Amino acid sequence: MLMSQVRLGIISVLVARKGATFTDLKTLLSLTQGNLTIHLQKLEEGGYVSVKKEFVKRKPRTTCSISVRGRRAFFDHLEFLQAIADGEETFGD
């Protein structure tokens, strides 16, 4: 799930912050609204993030936060990347 550059970016932002609004993620990652929506849906379906929709001063606000599963997957992915960097993991040699 985190092999996608966009999904890894979303999860990275959410690990670094307590949560992020849809607008923050869109701006920080330079994504279109449609692209971000699709990736957030996939991450939410996988149990990696939670998405909360509410109205603040009559305006819609979508806030995303990382789940325990998402945080675990992120750090597992970092370990995998470190193993590649250390030469402990190879691909189809």
BALO-678306 format. One record per residue: residue number from 1; residue in three letters; x, y, z of N, C-alpha, C, O, CB in turn. Coordinates in steps of 0.02 Angstrom, whole numbers, plus 50000, padded with zeros to 5 digits. Glycine has a CB too. Layout:
BEGIN
+-----+------+-------+-------+-------+-------+-------+-------+-------+-------+-------+-------+-------+-------+-------+-------+-------+
!  nr ! rest !   nxx !   nyy !   nzz !  caxx !  cayy !  cazz !   cxx !   cyy !   czz !   oxx !   oyy !   ozz !  cbxx !  cbyy !  cbzz !
+-----+------+-------+-------+-------+-------+-------+-------+-------+-------+-------+-------+-------+-------+-------+-------+-------+
! NUM !  ALA !     X !     Y !     Z !     X !     Y !     Z !     X !     Y !     Z !     X !     Y !     Z !     X !     Y !     Z !
...
+-----+------+-------+-------+-------+-------+-------+-------+-------+-------+-------+-------+-------+-------+-------+-------+-------+
***
This chain:
BEGIN
+-----+------+-------+-------+-------+-------+-------+-------+-------+-------+-------+-------+-------+-------+-------+-------+-------+
!  nr ! rest !   nxx !   nyy !   nzz !  caxx !  cayy !  cazz !   cxx !   cyy !   czz !   oxx !   oyy !   ozz !  cbxx !  cbyy !  cbzz !
+-----+------+-------+-------+-------+-------+-------+-------+-------+-------+-------+-------+-------+-------+-------+-------+-------+
!   1 !  MET ! 50042 ! 49940 ! 50000 ! 50000 ! 50000 ! 50000 ! 50044 ! 50063 ! 50000 ! 50025 ! 50113 ! 49969 ! 49953 ! 50000 ! 50061 !
!   2 !  LEU ! 50101 ! 50061 ! 50034 ! 50143 ! 50121 ! 50039 ! 50196 ! 50125 ! 49984 ! 50240 ! 50167 ! 49987 ! 50176 ! 50123 ! 50106 !
!   3 !  MET ! 50192 ! 50080 ! 49934 ! 50238 ! 50085 ! 49879 ! 50220 ! 50143 ! 49833 ! 50261 ! 50165 ! 49793 ! 50239 ! 50019 ! 49839 !
!   4 !  SER ! 50159 ! 50167 ! 49839 ! 50138 ! 50226 ! 49801 ! 50170 ! 50288 ! 49832 ! 50166 ! 50299 ! 49893 ! 50060 ! 50233 ! 49800 !
!   5 !  GLN ! 50202 ! 50328 ! 49790 ! 50235 ! 50388 ! 49814 ! 50186 ! 50436 ! 49847 ! 50202 ! 50468 ! 49897 ! 50271 ! 50423 ! 49755 !
!   6 !  VAL ! 50126 ! 50442 ! 49819 ! 50076 ! 50487 ! 49847 ! 50053 ! 50462 ! 49915 ! 50049 ! 50502 ! 49963 ! 50016 ! 50494 ! 49799 !
!   7 !  ARG ! 50038 ! 50398 ! 49921 ! 50014 ! 50371 ! 49984 ! 50067 ! 50375 ! 50038 ! 50053 ! 50389 ! 50096 ! 49991 ! 50298 ! 49976 !
!   8 !  LEU ! 50129 ! 50362 ! 50019 ! 50184 ! 50369 ! 50067 ! 50190 ! 50442 ! 50090 ! 50204 ! 50455 ! 50148 ! 50251 ! 50345 ! 50035 !
!   9 !  GLY ! 50180 ! 50488 ! 50043 ! 50182 ! 50560 ! 50061 ! 50127 ! 50578 ! 50110 ! 50139 ! 50615 ! 50158 ! 50177 ! 50603 ! 49999 !
!  10 !  ILE ! 50067 ! 50553 ! 50098 ! 50011 ! 50567 ! 50143 ! 50026 ! 50540 ! 50212 ! 50018 ! 50576 ! 50262 ! 49946 ! 50535 ! 50116 !
!  11 !  ILE ! 50047 ! 50478 ! 50215 ! 50062 ! 50446 ! 50280 ! 50119 ! 50483 ! 50315 ! 50118 ! 50491 ! 50376 ! 50080 ! 50372 ! 50271 !
!  12 !  SER ! 50170 ! 50504 ! 50278 ! 50227 ! 50540 ! 50307 ! 50204 ! 50605 ! 50340 ! 50225 ! 50621 ! 50395 ! 50280 ! 50555 ! 50253 !
!  13 !  VAL ! 50161 ! 50642 ! 50306 ! 50135 ! 50704 ! 50335 ! 50096 ! 50689 ! 50398 ! 50103 ! 50724 ! 50448 ! 50090 ! 50742 ! 50284 !
!  14 !  LEU ! 50054 ! 50637 ! 50397 ! 50013 ! 50621 ! 50454 ! 50053 ! 50594 ! 50513 ! 50033 ! 50602 ! 50571 ! 49960 ! 50571 ! 50435 !
!  15 !  VAL ! 50109 ! 50562 ! 50500 ! 50154 ! 50539 ! 50554 ! 50186 ! 50600 ! 50587 ! 50194 ! 50603 ! 50648 ! 50209 ! 50491 ! 50526 !
!  16 !  ALA ! 50205 ! 50649 ! 50546 ! 50240 ! 50708 ! 50572 ! 50193 ! 50756 ! 50609 ! 50215 ! 50794 ! 50652 ! 50273 ! 50744 ! 50515 !
!  17 !  ARG ! 50129 ! 50754 ! 50591 ! 50080 ! 50799 ! 50622 ! 50028 ! 50758 ! 50660 ! 50021 ! 50698 ! 50649 ! 50046 ! 50844 ! 50569 !
!  18 !  LYS ! 49993 ! 50790 ! 50703 ! 49939 ! 50756 ! 50739 ! 49882 ! 50739 ! 50692 ! 49849 ! 50688 ! 50700 ! 49913 ! 50800 ! 50798 !
!  19 !  GLY ! 49871 ! 50782 ! 50643 ! 49820 ! 50774 ! 50592 ! 49830 ! 50828 ! 50541 ! 49869 ! 50874 ! 50551 ! 49749 ! 50777 ! 50622 !
!  20 !  ALA ! 49796 ! 50822 ! 50485 ! 49802 ! 50872 ! 50433 ! 49736 ! 50879 ! 50397 ! 49699 ! 50831 ! 50387 ! 49859 ! 50854 ! 50383 !
!  21 !  THR ! 49721 ! 50940 ! 50377 ! 49660 ! 50950 ! 50338 ! 49673 ! 50928 ! 50266 ! 49730 ! 50923 ! 50244 ! 49637 ! 51024 ! 50341 !
!  22 !  PHE ! 49618 ! 50916 ! 50231 ! 49622 ! 50899 ! 50160 ! 49661 ! 50952 ! 50122 ! 49703 ! 50937 ! 50081 ! 49551 ! 50890 ! 50130 !
!  23 !  THR ! 49646 ! 51015 ! 50138 ! 49679 ! 51071 ! 50104 ! 49754 ! 51072 ! 50118 ! 49794 ! 51084 ! 50073 ! 49648 ! 51138 ! 50126 !
!  24 !  ASP ! 49773 ! 51058 ! 50181 ! 49845 ! 51055 ! 50198 ! 49879 ! 51001 ! 50158 ! 49932 ! 51013 ! 50128 ! 49854 ! 51041 ! 50274 !
!  25 !  LEU ! 49850 ! 50941 ! 50156 ! 49880 ! 50886 ! 50118 ! 49886 ! 50903 ! 50044 ! 49937 ! 50891 ! 50013 ! 49840 ! 50822 ! 50128 !
!  26 !  LYS ! 49833 ! 50931 ! 50017 ! 49832 ! 50950 ! 49946 ! 49888 ! 50998 ! 49930 ! 49923 ! 50991 ! 49880 ! 49764 ! 50981 ! 49927 !
!  27 !  THR ! 49897 ! 51048 ! 49973 ! 49949 ! 51099 ! 49963 ! 50019 ! 51070 ! 49974 ! 50063 ! 51079 ! 49932 ! 49937 ! 51158 ! 50009 !
!  28 !  LEU ! 50029 ! 51037 ! 50030 ! 50095 ! 51010 ! 50047 ! 50121 ! 50960 ! 49995 ! 50181 ! 50958 ! 49981 ! 50093 ! 50977 ! 50115 !
!  29 !  LEU ! 50076 ! 50920 ! 49968 ! 50096 ! 50867 ! 49922 ! 50086 ! 50886 ! 49848 ! 50099 ! 50845 ! 49804 ! 50059 ! 50804 ! 49938 !
!  30 !  SER ! 50061 ! 50947 ! 49836 ! 50049 ! 50971 ! 49767 ! 50006 ! 50922 ! 49727 ! 50023 ! 50902 ! 49672 ! 50115 ! 50982 ! 49731 !
!  31 !  LEU ! 49948 ! 50904 ! 49756 ! 49903 ! 50857 ! 49725 ! 49839 ! 50891 ! 49702 ! 49821 ! 50943 ! 49729 ! 49887 ! 50799 ! 49772 !
!  32 !  THR ! 49806 ! 50862 ! 49654 ! 49740 ! 50886 ! 49635 ! 49690 ! 50858 ! 49686 ! 49704 ! 50810 ! 49721 ! 49722 ! 50865 ! 49562 !
!  33 !  GLN ! 49633 ! 50889 ! 49688 ! 49581 ! 50867 ! 49734 ! 49560 ! 50795 ! 49720 ! 49552 ! 50755 ! 49766 ! 49520 ! 50914 ! 49730 !
!  34 !  GLY ! 49551 ! 50779 ! 49656 ! 49530 ! 50712 ! 49637 ! 49582 ! 50659 ! 49654 ! 49565 ! 50606 ! 49680 ! 49516 ! 50709 ! 49564 !
!  35 !  ASN ! 49646 ! 50674 ! 49641 ! 49699 ! 50627 ! 49655 ! 49704 ! 50614 ! 49730 ! 49710 ! 50556 ! 49751 ! 49766 ! 50654 ! 49629 !
!  36 !  LEU ! 49702 ! 50666 ! 49770 ! 49706 ! 50658 ! 49843 ! 49646 ! 50619 ! 49869 ! 49653 ! 50576 ! 49912 ! 49710 ! 50727 ! 49877 !
!  37 !  THR ! 49587 ! 50634 ! 49843 ! 49527 ! 50599 ! 49865 ! 49533 ! 50524 ! 49854 ! 49517 ! 50485 ! 49899 ! 49465 ! 50626 ! 49828 !
!  38 !  ILE ! 49555 ! 50503 ! 49795 ! 49561 ! 50432 ! 49780 ! 49612 ! 50398 ! 49826 ! 49598 ! 50344 ! 49853 ! 49584 ! 50422 ! 49706 !
!  39 !  HIS ! 49669 ! 50429 ! 49837 ! 49721 ! 50399 ! 49880 ! 49698 ! 50396 ! 49953 ! 49712 ! 50347 ! 49988 ! 49786 ! 50439 ! 49875 !
!  40 !  LEU ! 49663 ! 50447 ! 49976 ! 49637 ! 50446 ! 50044 ! 49585 ! 50391 ! 50052 ! 49582 ! 50358 ! 50104 ! 49607 ! 50514 ! 50063 !
!  41 !  GLN ! 49543 ! 50381 ! 50002 ! 49493 ! 50328 ! 50005 ! 49526 ! 50260 ! 50011 ! 49505 ! 50218 ! 50051 ! 49448 ! 50330 ! 49942 !
!  42 !  LYS ! 49578 ! 50249 ! 49972 ! 49615 ! 50185 ! 49975 ! 49647 ! 50175 ! 50043 ! 49645 ! 50120 ! 50071 ! 49668 ! 50182 ! 49919 !
!  43 !  LEU ! 49678 ! 50227 ! 50069 ! 49710 ! 50222 ! 50135 ! 49658 ! 50211 ! 50190 ! 49670 ! 50175 ! 50238 ! 49751 ! 50286 ! 50150 !
!  44 !  GLU ! 49601 ! 50243 ! 50183 ! 49548 ! 50234 ! 50233 ! 49519 ! 50163 ! 50229 ! 49508 ! 50132 ! 50280 ! 49491 ! 50286 ! 50222 !
!  45 !  GLU ! 49508 ! 50138 ! 50169 ! 49484 ! 50069 ! 50159 ! 49533 ! 50018 ! 50189 ! 49512 ! 49967 ! 50215 ! 49473 ! 50055 ! 50085 !
!  46 !  GLY ! 49597 ! 50033 ! 50185 ! 49649 ! 49989 ! 50211 ! 49659 ! 49996 ! 50286 ! 49698 ! 49959 ! 50316 ! 49713 ! 50001 ! 50176 !
!  47 !  GLY ! 49624 ! 50044 ! 50317 ! 49631 ! 50054 ! 50389 ! 49693 ! 50093 ! 50409 ! 49713 ! 50091 ! 50467 ! 49631 ! 49988 ! 50423 !
!  48 !  TYR ! 49723 ! 50129 ! 50362 ! 49784 ! 50167 ! 50376 ! 49770 ! 50237 ! 50402 ! 49810 ! 50264 ! 50440 ! 49826 ! 50171 ! 50314 !
!  49 !  VAL ! 49714 ! 50265 ! 50382 ! 49696 ! 50333 ! 50404 ! 49621 ! 50336 ! 50422 ! 49582 ! 50293 ! 50402 ! 49712 ! 50385 ! 50349 !
!  50 !  SER ! 49604 ! 50386 ! 50460 ! 49533 ! 50401 ! 50471 ! 49520 ! 50470 ! 50443 ! 49562 ! 50515 ! 50447 ! 49513 ! 50396 ! 50548 !
!  51 !  VAL ! 49461 ! 50478 ! 50415 ! 49442 ! 50541 ! 50384 ! 49379 ! 50566 ! 50418 ! 49329 ! 50530 ! 50423 ! 49431 ! 50533 ! 50307 !
!  52 !  LYS ! 49382 ! 50627 ! 50443 ! 49326 ! 50657 ! 50479 ! 49302 ! 50718 ! 50441 ! 49340 ! 50763 ! 50424 ! 49346 ! 50677 ! 50553 !
!  53 !  LYS ! 49237 ! 50719 ! 50426 ! 49207 ! 50776 ! 50390 ! 49161 ! 50812 ! 50437 ! 49119 ! 50782 ! 50471 ! 49169 ! 50752 ! 50326 !
!  54 !  GLU ! 49169 ! 50878 ! 50439 ! 49127 ! 50920 ! 50483 ! 49120 ! 50989 ! 50452 ! 49152 ! 51006 ! 50402 ! 49158 ! 50924 ! 50554 !
!  55 !  PHE ! 49076 ! 51028 ! 50482 ! 49068 ! 51098 ! 50461 ! 49095 ! 51143 ! 50516 ! 49079 ! 51134 ! 50575 ! 48993 ! 51114 ! 50446 !
!  56 !  VAL ! 49136 ! 51191 ! 50496 ! 49163 ! 51241 ! 50542 ! 49145 ! 51309 ! 50514 ! 49165 ! 51328 ! 50459 ! 49242 ! 51233 ! 50551 !
!  57 !  LYS ! 49105 ! 51345 ! 50553 ! 49080 ! 51411 ! 50531 ! 49047 ! 51405 ! 50462 ! 49059 ! 51446 ! 50417 ! 49137 ! 51463 ! 50529 !
!  58 !  ARG ! 49006 ! 51354 ! 50455 ! 48966 ! 51341 ! 50394 ! 49007 ! 51320 ! 50334 ! 48980 ! 51317 ! 50279 ! 48927 ! 51402 ! 50377 !
!  59 !  LYS ! 49070 ! 51306 ! 50344 ! 49113 ! 51283 ! 50288 ! 49134 ! 51211 ! 50302 ! 49149 ! 51193 ! 50359 ! 49175 ! 51329 ! 50280 !
!  60 !  PRO ! 49134 ! 51169 ! 50250 ! 49155 ! 51100 ! 50260 ! 49230 ! 51095 ! 50274 ! 49270 ! 51131 ! 50245 ! 49137 ! 51058 ! 50199 !
!  61 !  ARG ! 49247 ! 51050 ! 50320 ! 49318 ! 51037 ! 50335 ! 49328 ! 50962 ! 50340 ! 49292 ! 50927 ! 50376 ! 49340 ! 51074 ! 50401 !
!  62 !  THR ! 49376 ! 50938 ! 50303 ! 49394 ! 50867 ! 50306 ! 49462 ! 50862 ! 50340 ! 49511 ! 50893 ! 50318 ! 49396 ! 50835 ! 50235 !
!  63 !  THR ! 49465 ! 50824 ! 50394 ! 49526 ! 50815 ! 50432 ! 49547 ! 50742 ! 50430 ! 49504 ! 50698 ! 50438 ! 49518 ! 50840 ! 50505 !
!  64 !  CYS ! 49610 ! 50729 ! 50419 ! 49636 ! 50661 ! 50415 ! 49684 ! 50649 ! 50472 ! 49721 ! 50693 ! 50492 ! 49670 ! 50648 ! 50346 !
!  65 !  SER ! 49684 ! 50588 ! 50497 ! 49733 ! 50568 ! 50548 ! 49754 ! 50496 ! 50535 ! 49718 ! 50458 ! 50503 ! 49703 ! 50576 ! 50620 !
!  66 !  ILE ! 49813 ! 50480 ! 50559 ! 49840 ! 50413 ! 50547 ! 49815 ! 50366 ! 50601 ! 49807 ! 50385 ! 50659 ! 49918 ! 50416 ! 50546 !
!  67 !  SER ! 49804 ! 50304 ! 50582 ! 49783 ! 50252 ! 50629 ! 49844 ! 50216 ! 50656 ! 49900 ! 50226 ! 50632 ! 49734 ! 50202 ! 50596 !
!  68 !  VAL ! 49834 ! 50175 ! 50706 ! 49888 ! 50133 ! 50733 ! 49915 ! 50089 ! 50678 ! 49976 ! 50080 ! 50671 ! 49863 ! 50090 ! 50793 !
!  69 !  ARG ! 49871 ! 50060 ! 50638 ! 49892 ! 50017 ! 50583 ! 49934 ! 50057 ! 50532 ! 49985 ! 50032 ! 50508 ! 49831 ! 49985 ! 50548 !
!  70 !  GLY ! 49913 ! 50118 ! 50517 ! 49950 ! 50159 ! 50470 ! 50019 ! 50178 ! 50496 ! 50067 ! 50177 ! 50458 ! 49911 ! 50221 ! 50455 !
!  71 !  ARG ! 50022 ! 50194 ! 50559 ! 50087 ! 50211 ! 50590 ! 50134 ! 50151 ! 50588 ! 50193 ! 50158 ! 50572 ! 50078 ! 50236 ! 50663 !
!  72 !  ARG ! 50107 ! 50092 ! 50605 ! 50148 ! 50031 ! 50604 ! 50172 ! 50016 ! 50534 ! 50230 ! 49998 ! 50524 ! 50107 ! 49971 ! 50632 !
!  73 !  ALA ! 50128 ! 50023 ! 50484 ! 50146 ! 50010 ! 50415 ! 50201 ! 50058 ! 50391 ! 50246 ! 50038 ! 50354 ! 50084 ! 50016 ! 50369 !
!  74 !  PHE ! 50197 ! 50121 ! 50413 ! 50247 ! 50171 ! 50394 ! 50316 ! 50150 ! 50420 ! 50364 ! 50151 ! 50383 ! 50227 ! 50240 ! 50421 !
!  75 !  PHE ! 50319 ! 50133 ! 50484 ! 50384 ! 50115 ! 50513 ! 50410 ! 50048 ! 50487 ! 50470 ! 50038 ! 50481 ! 50380 ! 50113 ! 50589 !
!  76 !  ASP ! 50365 ! 50002 ! 50471 ! 50386 ! 49940 ! 50438 ! 50415 ! 49955 ! 50369 ! 50465 ! 49924 ! 50349 ! 50326 ! 49891 ! 50431 !
!  77 !  HIS ! 50384 ! 50001 ! 50334 ! 50409 ! 50021 ! 50268 ! 50478 ! 50053 ! 50273 ! 50522 ! 50041 ! 50232 ! 50359 ! 50069 ! 50234 !
!  78 !  LEU ! 50487 ! 50095 ! 50323 ! 50553 ! 50125 ! 50334 ! 50606 ! 50072 ! 50347 ! 50662 ! 50077 ! 50322 ! 50550 ! 50175 ! 50392 !
!  79 !  GLU ! 50589 ! 50022 ! 50387 ! 50636 ! 49967 ! 50400 ! 50653 ! 49930 ! 50336 ! 50711 ! 49912 ! 50324 ! 50607 ! 49918 ! 50452 !
!  80 !  PHE ! 50603 ! 49918 ! 50294 ! 50613 ! 49885 ! 50230 ! 50661 ! 49926 ! 50186 ! 50707 ! 49899 ! 50156 ! 50546 ! 49875 ! 50194 !
!  81 !  LEU ! 50649 ! 49992 ! 50182 ! 50693 ! 50035 ! 50143 ! 50764 ! 50036 ! 50170 ! 50813 ! 50038 ! 50132 ! 50665 ! 50106 ! 50141 !
!  82 !  GLN ! 50770 ! 50035 ! 50237 ! 50837 ! 50033 ! 50267 ! 50873 ! 49968 ! 50250 ! 50933 ! 49968 ! 50238 ! 50832 ! 50041 ! 50343 !
!  83 !  ALA ! 50836 ! 49913 ! 50249 ! 50865 ! 49848 ! 50231 ! 50891 ! 49849 ! 50159 ! 50943 ! 49821 ! 50143 ! 50813 ! 49791 ! 50240 !
!  84 !  ILE ! 50853 ! 49883 ! 50115 ! 50876 ! 49890 ! 50045 ! 50940 ! 49931 ! 50043 ! 50988 ! 49912 ! 50010 ! 50821 ! 49923 ! 50001 !
!  85 !  ALA ! 50940 ! 49987 ! 50079 ! 50999 ! 50030 ! 50081 ! 51060 ! 49995 ! 50109 ! 51117 ! 50007 ! 50088 ! 50985 ! 50093 ! 50122 !
!  86 !  ASP ! 51049 ! 49950 ! 50157 ! 51104 ! 49913 ! 50188 ! 51124 ! 49852 ! 50147 ! 51170 ! 49816 ! 50166 ! 51084 ! 49891 ! 50258 !
!  87 !  GLY ! 51089 ! 49839 ! 50091 ! 51106 ! 49781 ! 50049 ! 51079 ! 49716 ! 50075 ! 51099 ! 49662 ! 50052 ! 51180 ! 49776 ! 50042 !
!  88 !  GLU ! 51034 ! 49718 ! 50123 ! 51005 ! 49657 ! 50152 ! 50944 ! 49633 ! 50113 ! 50923 ! 49576 ! 50122 ! 50986 ! 49669 ! 50224 !
!  89 !  GLU ! 50917 ! 49674 ! 50072 ! 50856 ! 49658 ! 50035 ! 50870 ! 49670 ! 49961 ! 50897 ! 49722 ! 49943 ! 50795 ! 49700 ! 50059 !
!  90 !  THR ! 50852 ! 49622 ! 49918 ! 50862 ! 49630 ! 49846 ! 50797 ! 49616 ! 49810 ! 50749 ! 49590 ! 49839 ! 50919 ! 49583 ! 49821 !
!  91 !  PHE ! 50796 ! 49634 ! 49747 ! 50737 ! 49624 ! 49706 ! 50753 ! 49581 ! 49646 ! 50785 ! 49604 ! 49598 ! 50708 ! 49692 ! 49683 !
!  92 !  GLY ! 50732 ! 49518 ! 49648 ! 50735 ! 49473 ! 49590 ! 50803 ! 49465 ! 49557 ! 50806 ! 49458 ! 49496 ! 50688 ! 49496 ! 49540 !
!  93 !  ASP ! 50857 ! 49465 ! 49594 ! 50923 ! 49456 ! 49564 ! 50934 ! 49384 ! 49544 ! 50988 ! 49367 ! 49518 ! 50978 ! 49477 ! 49613 !
+-----+------+-------+-------+-------+-------+-------+-------+-------+-------+-------+-------+-------+-------+-------+-------+-------+
***
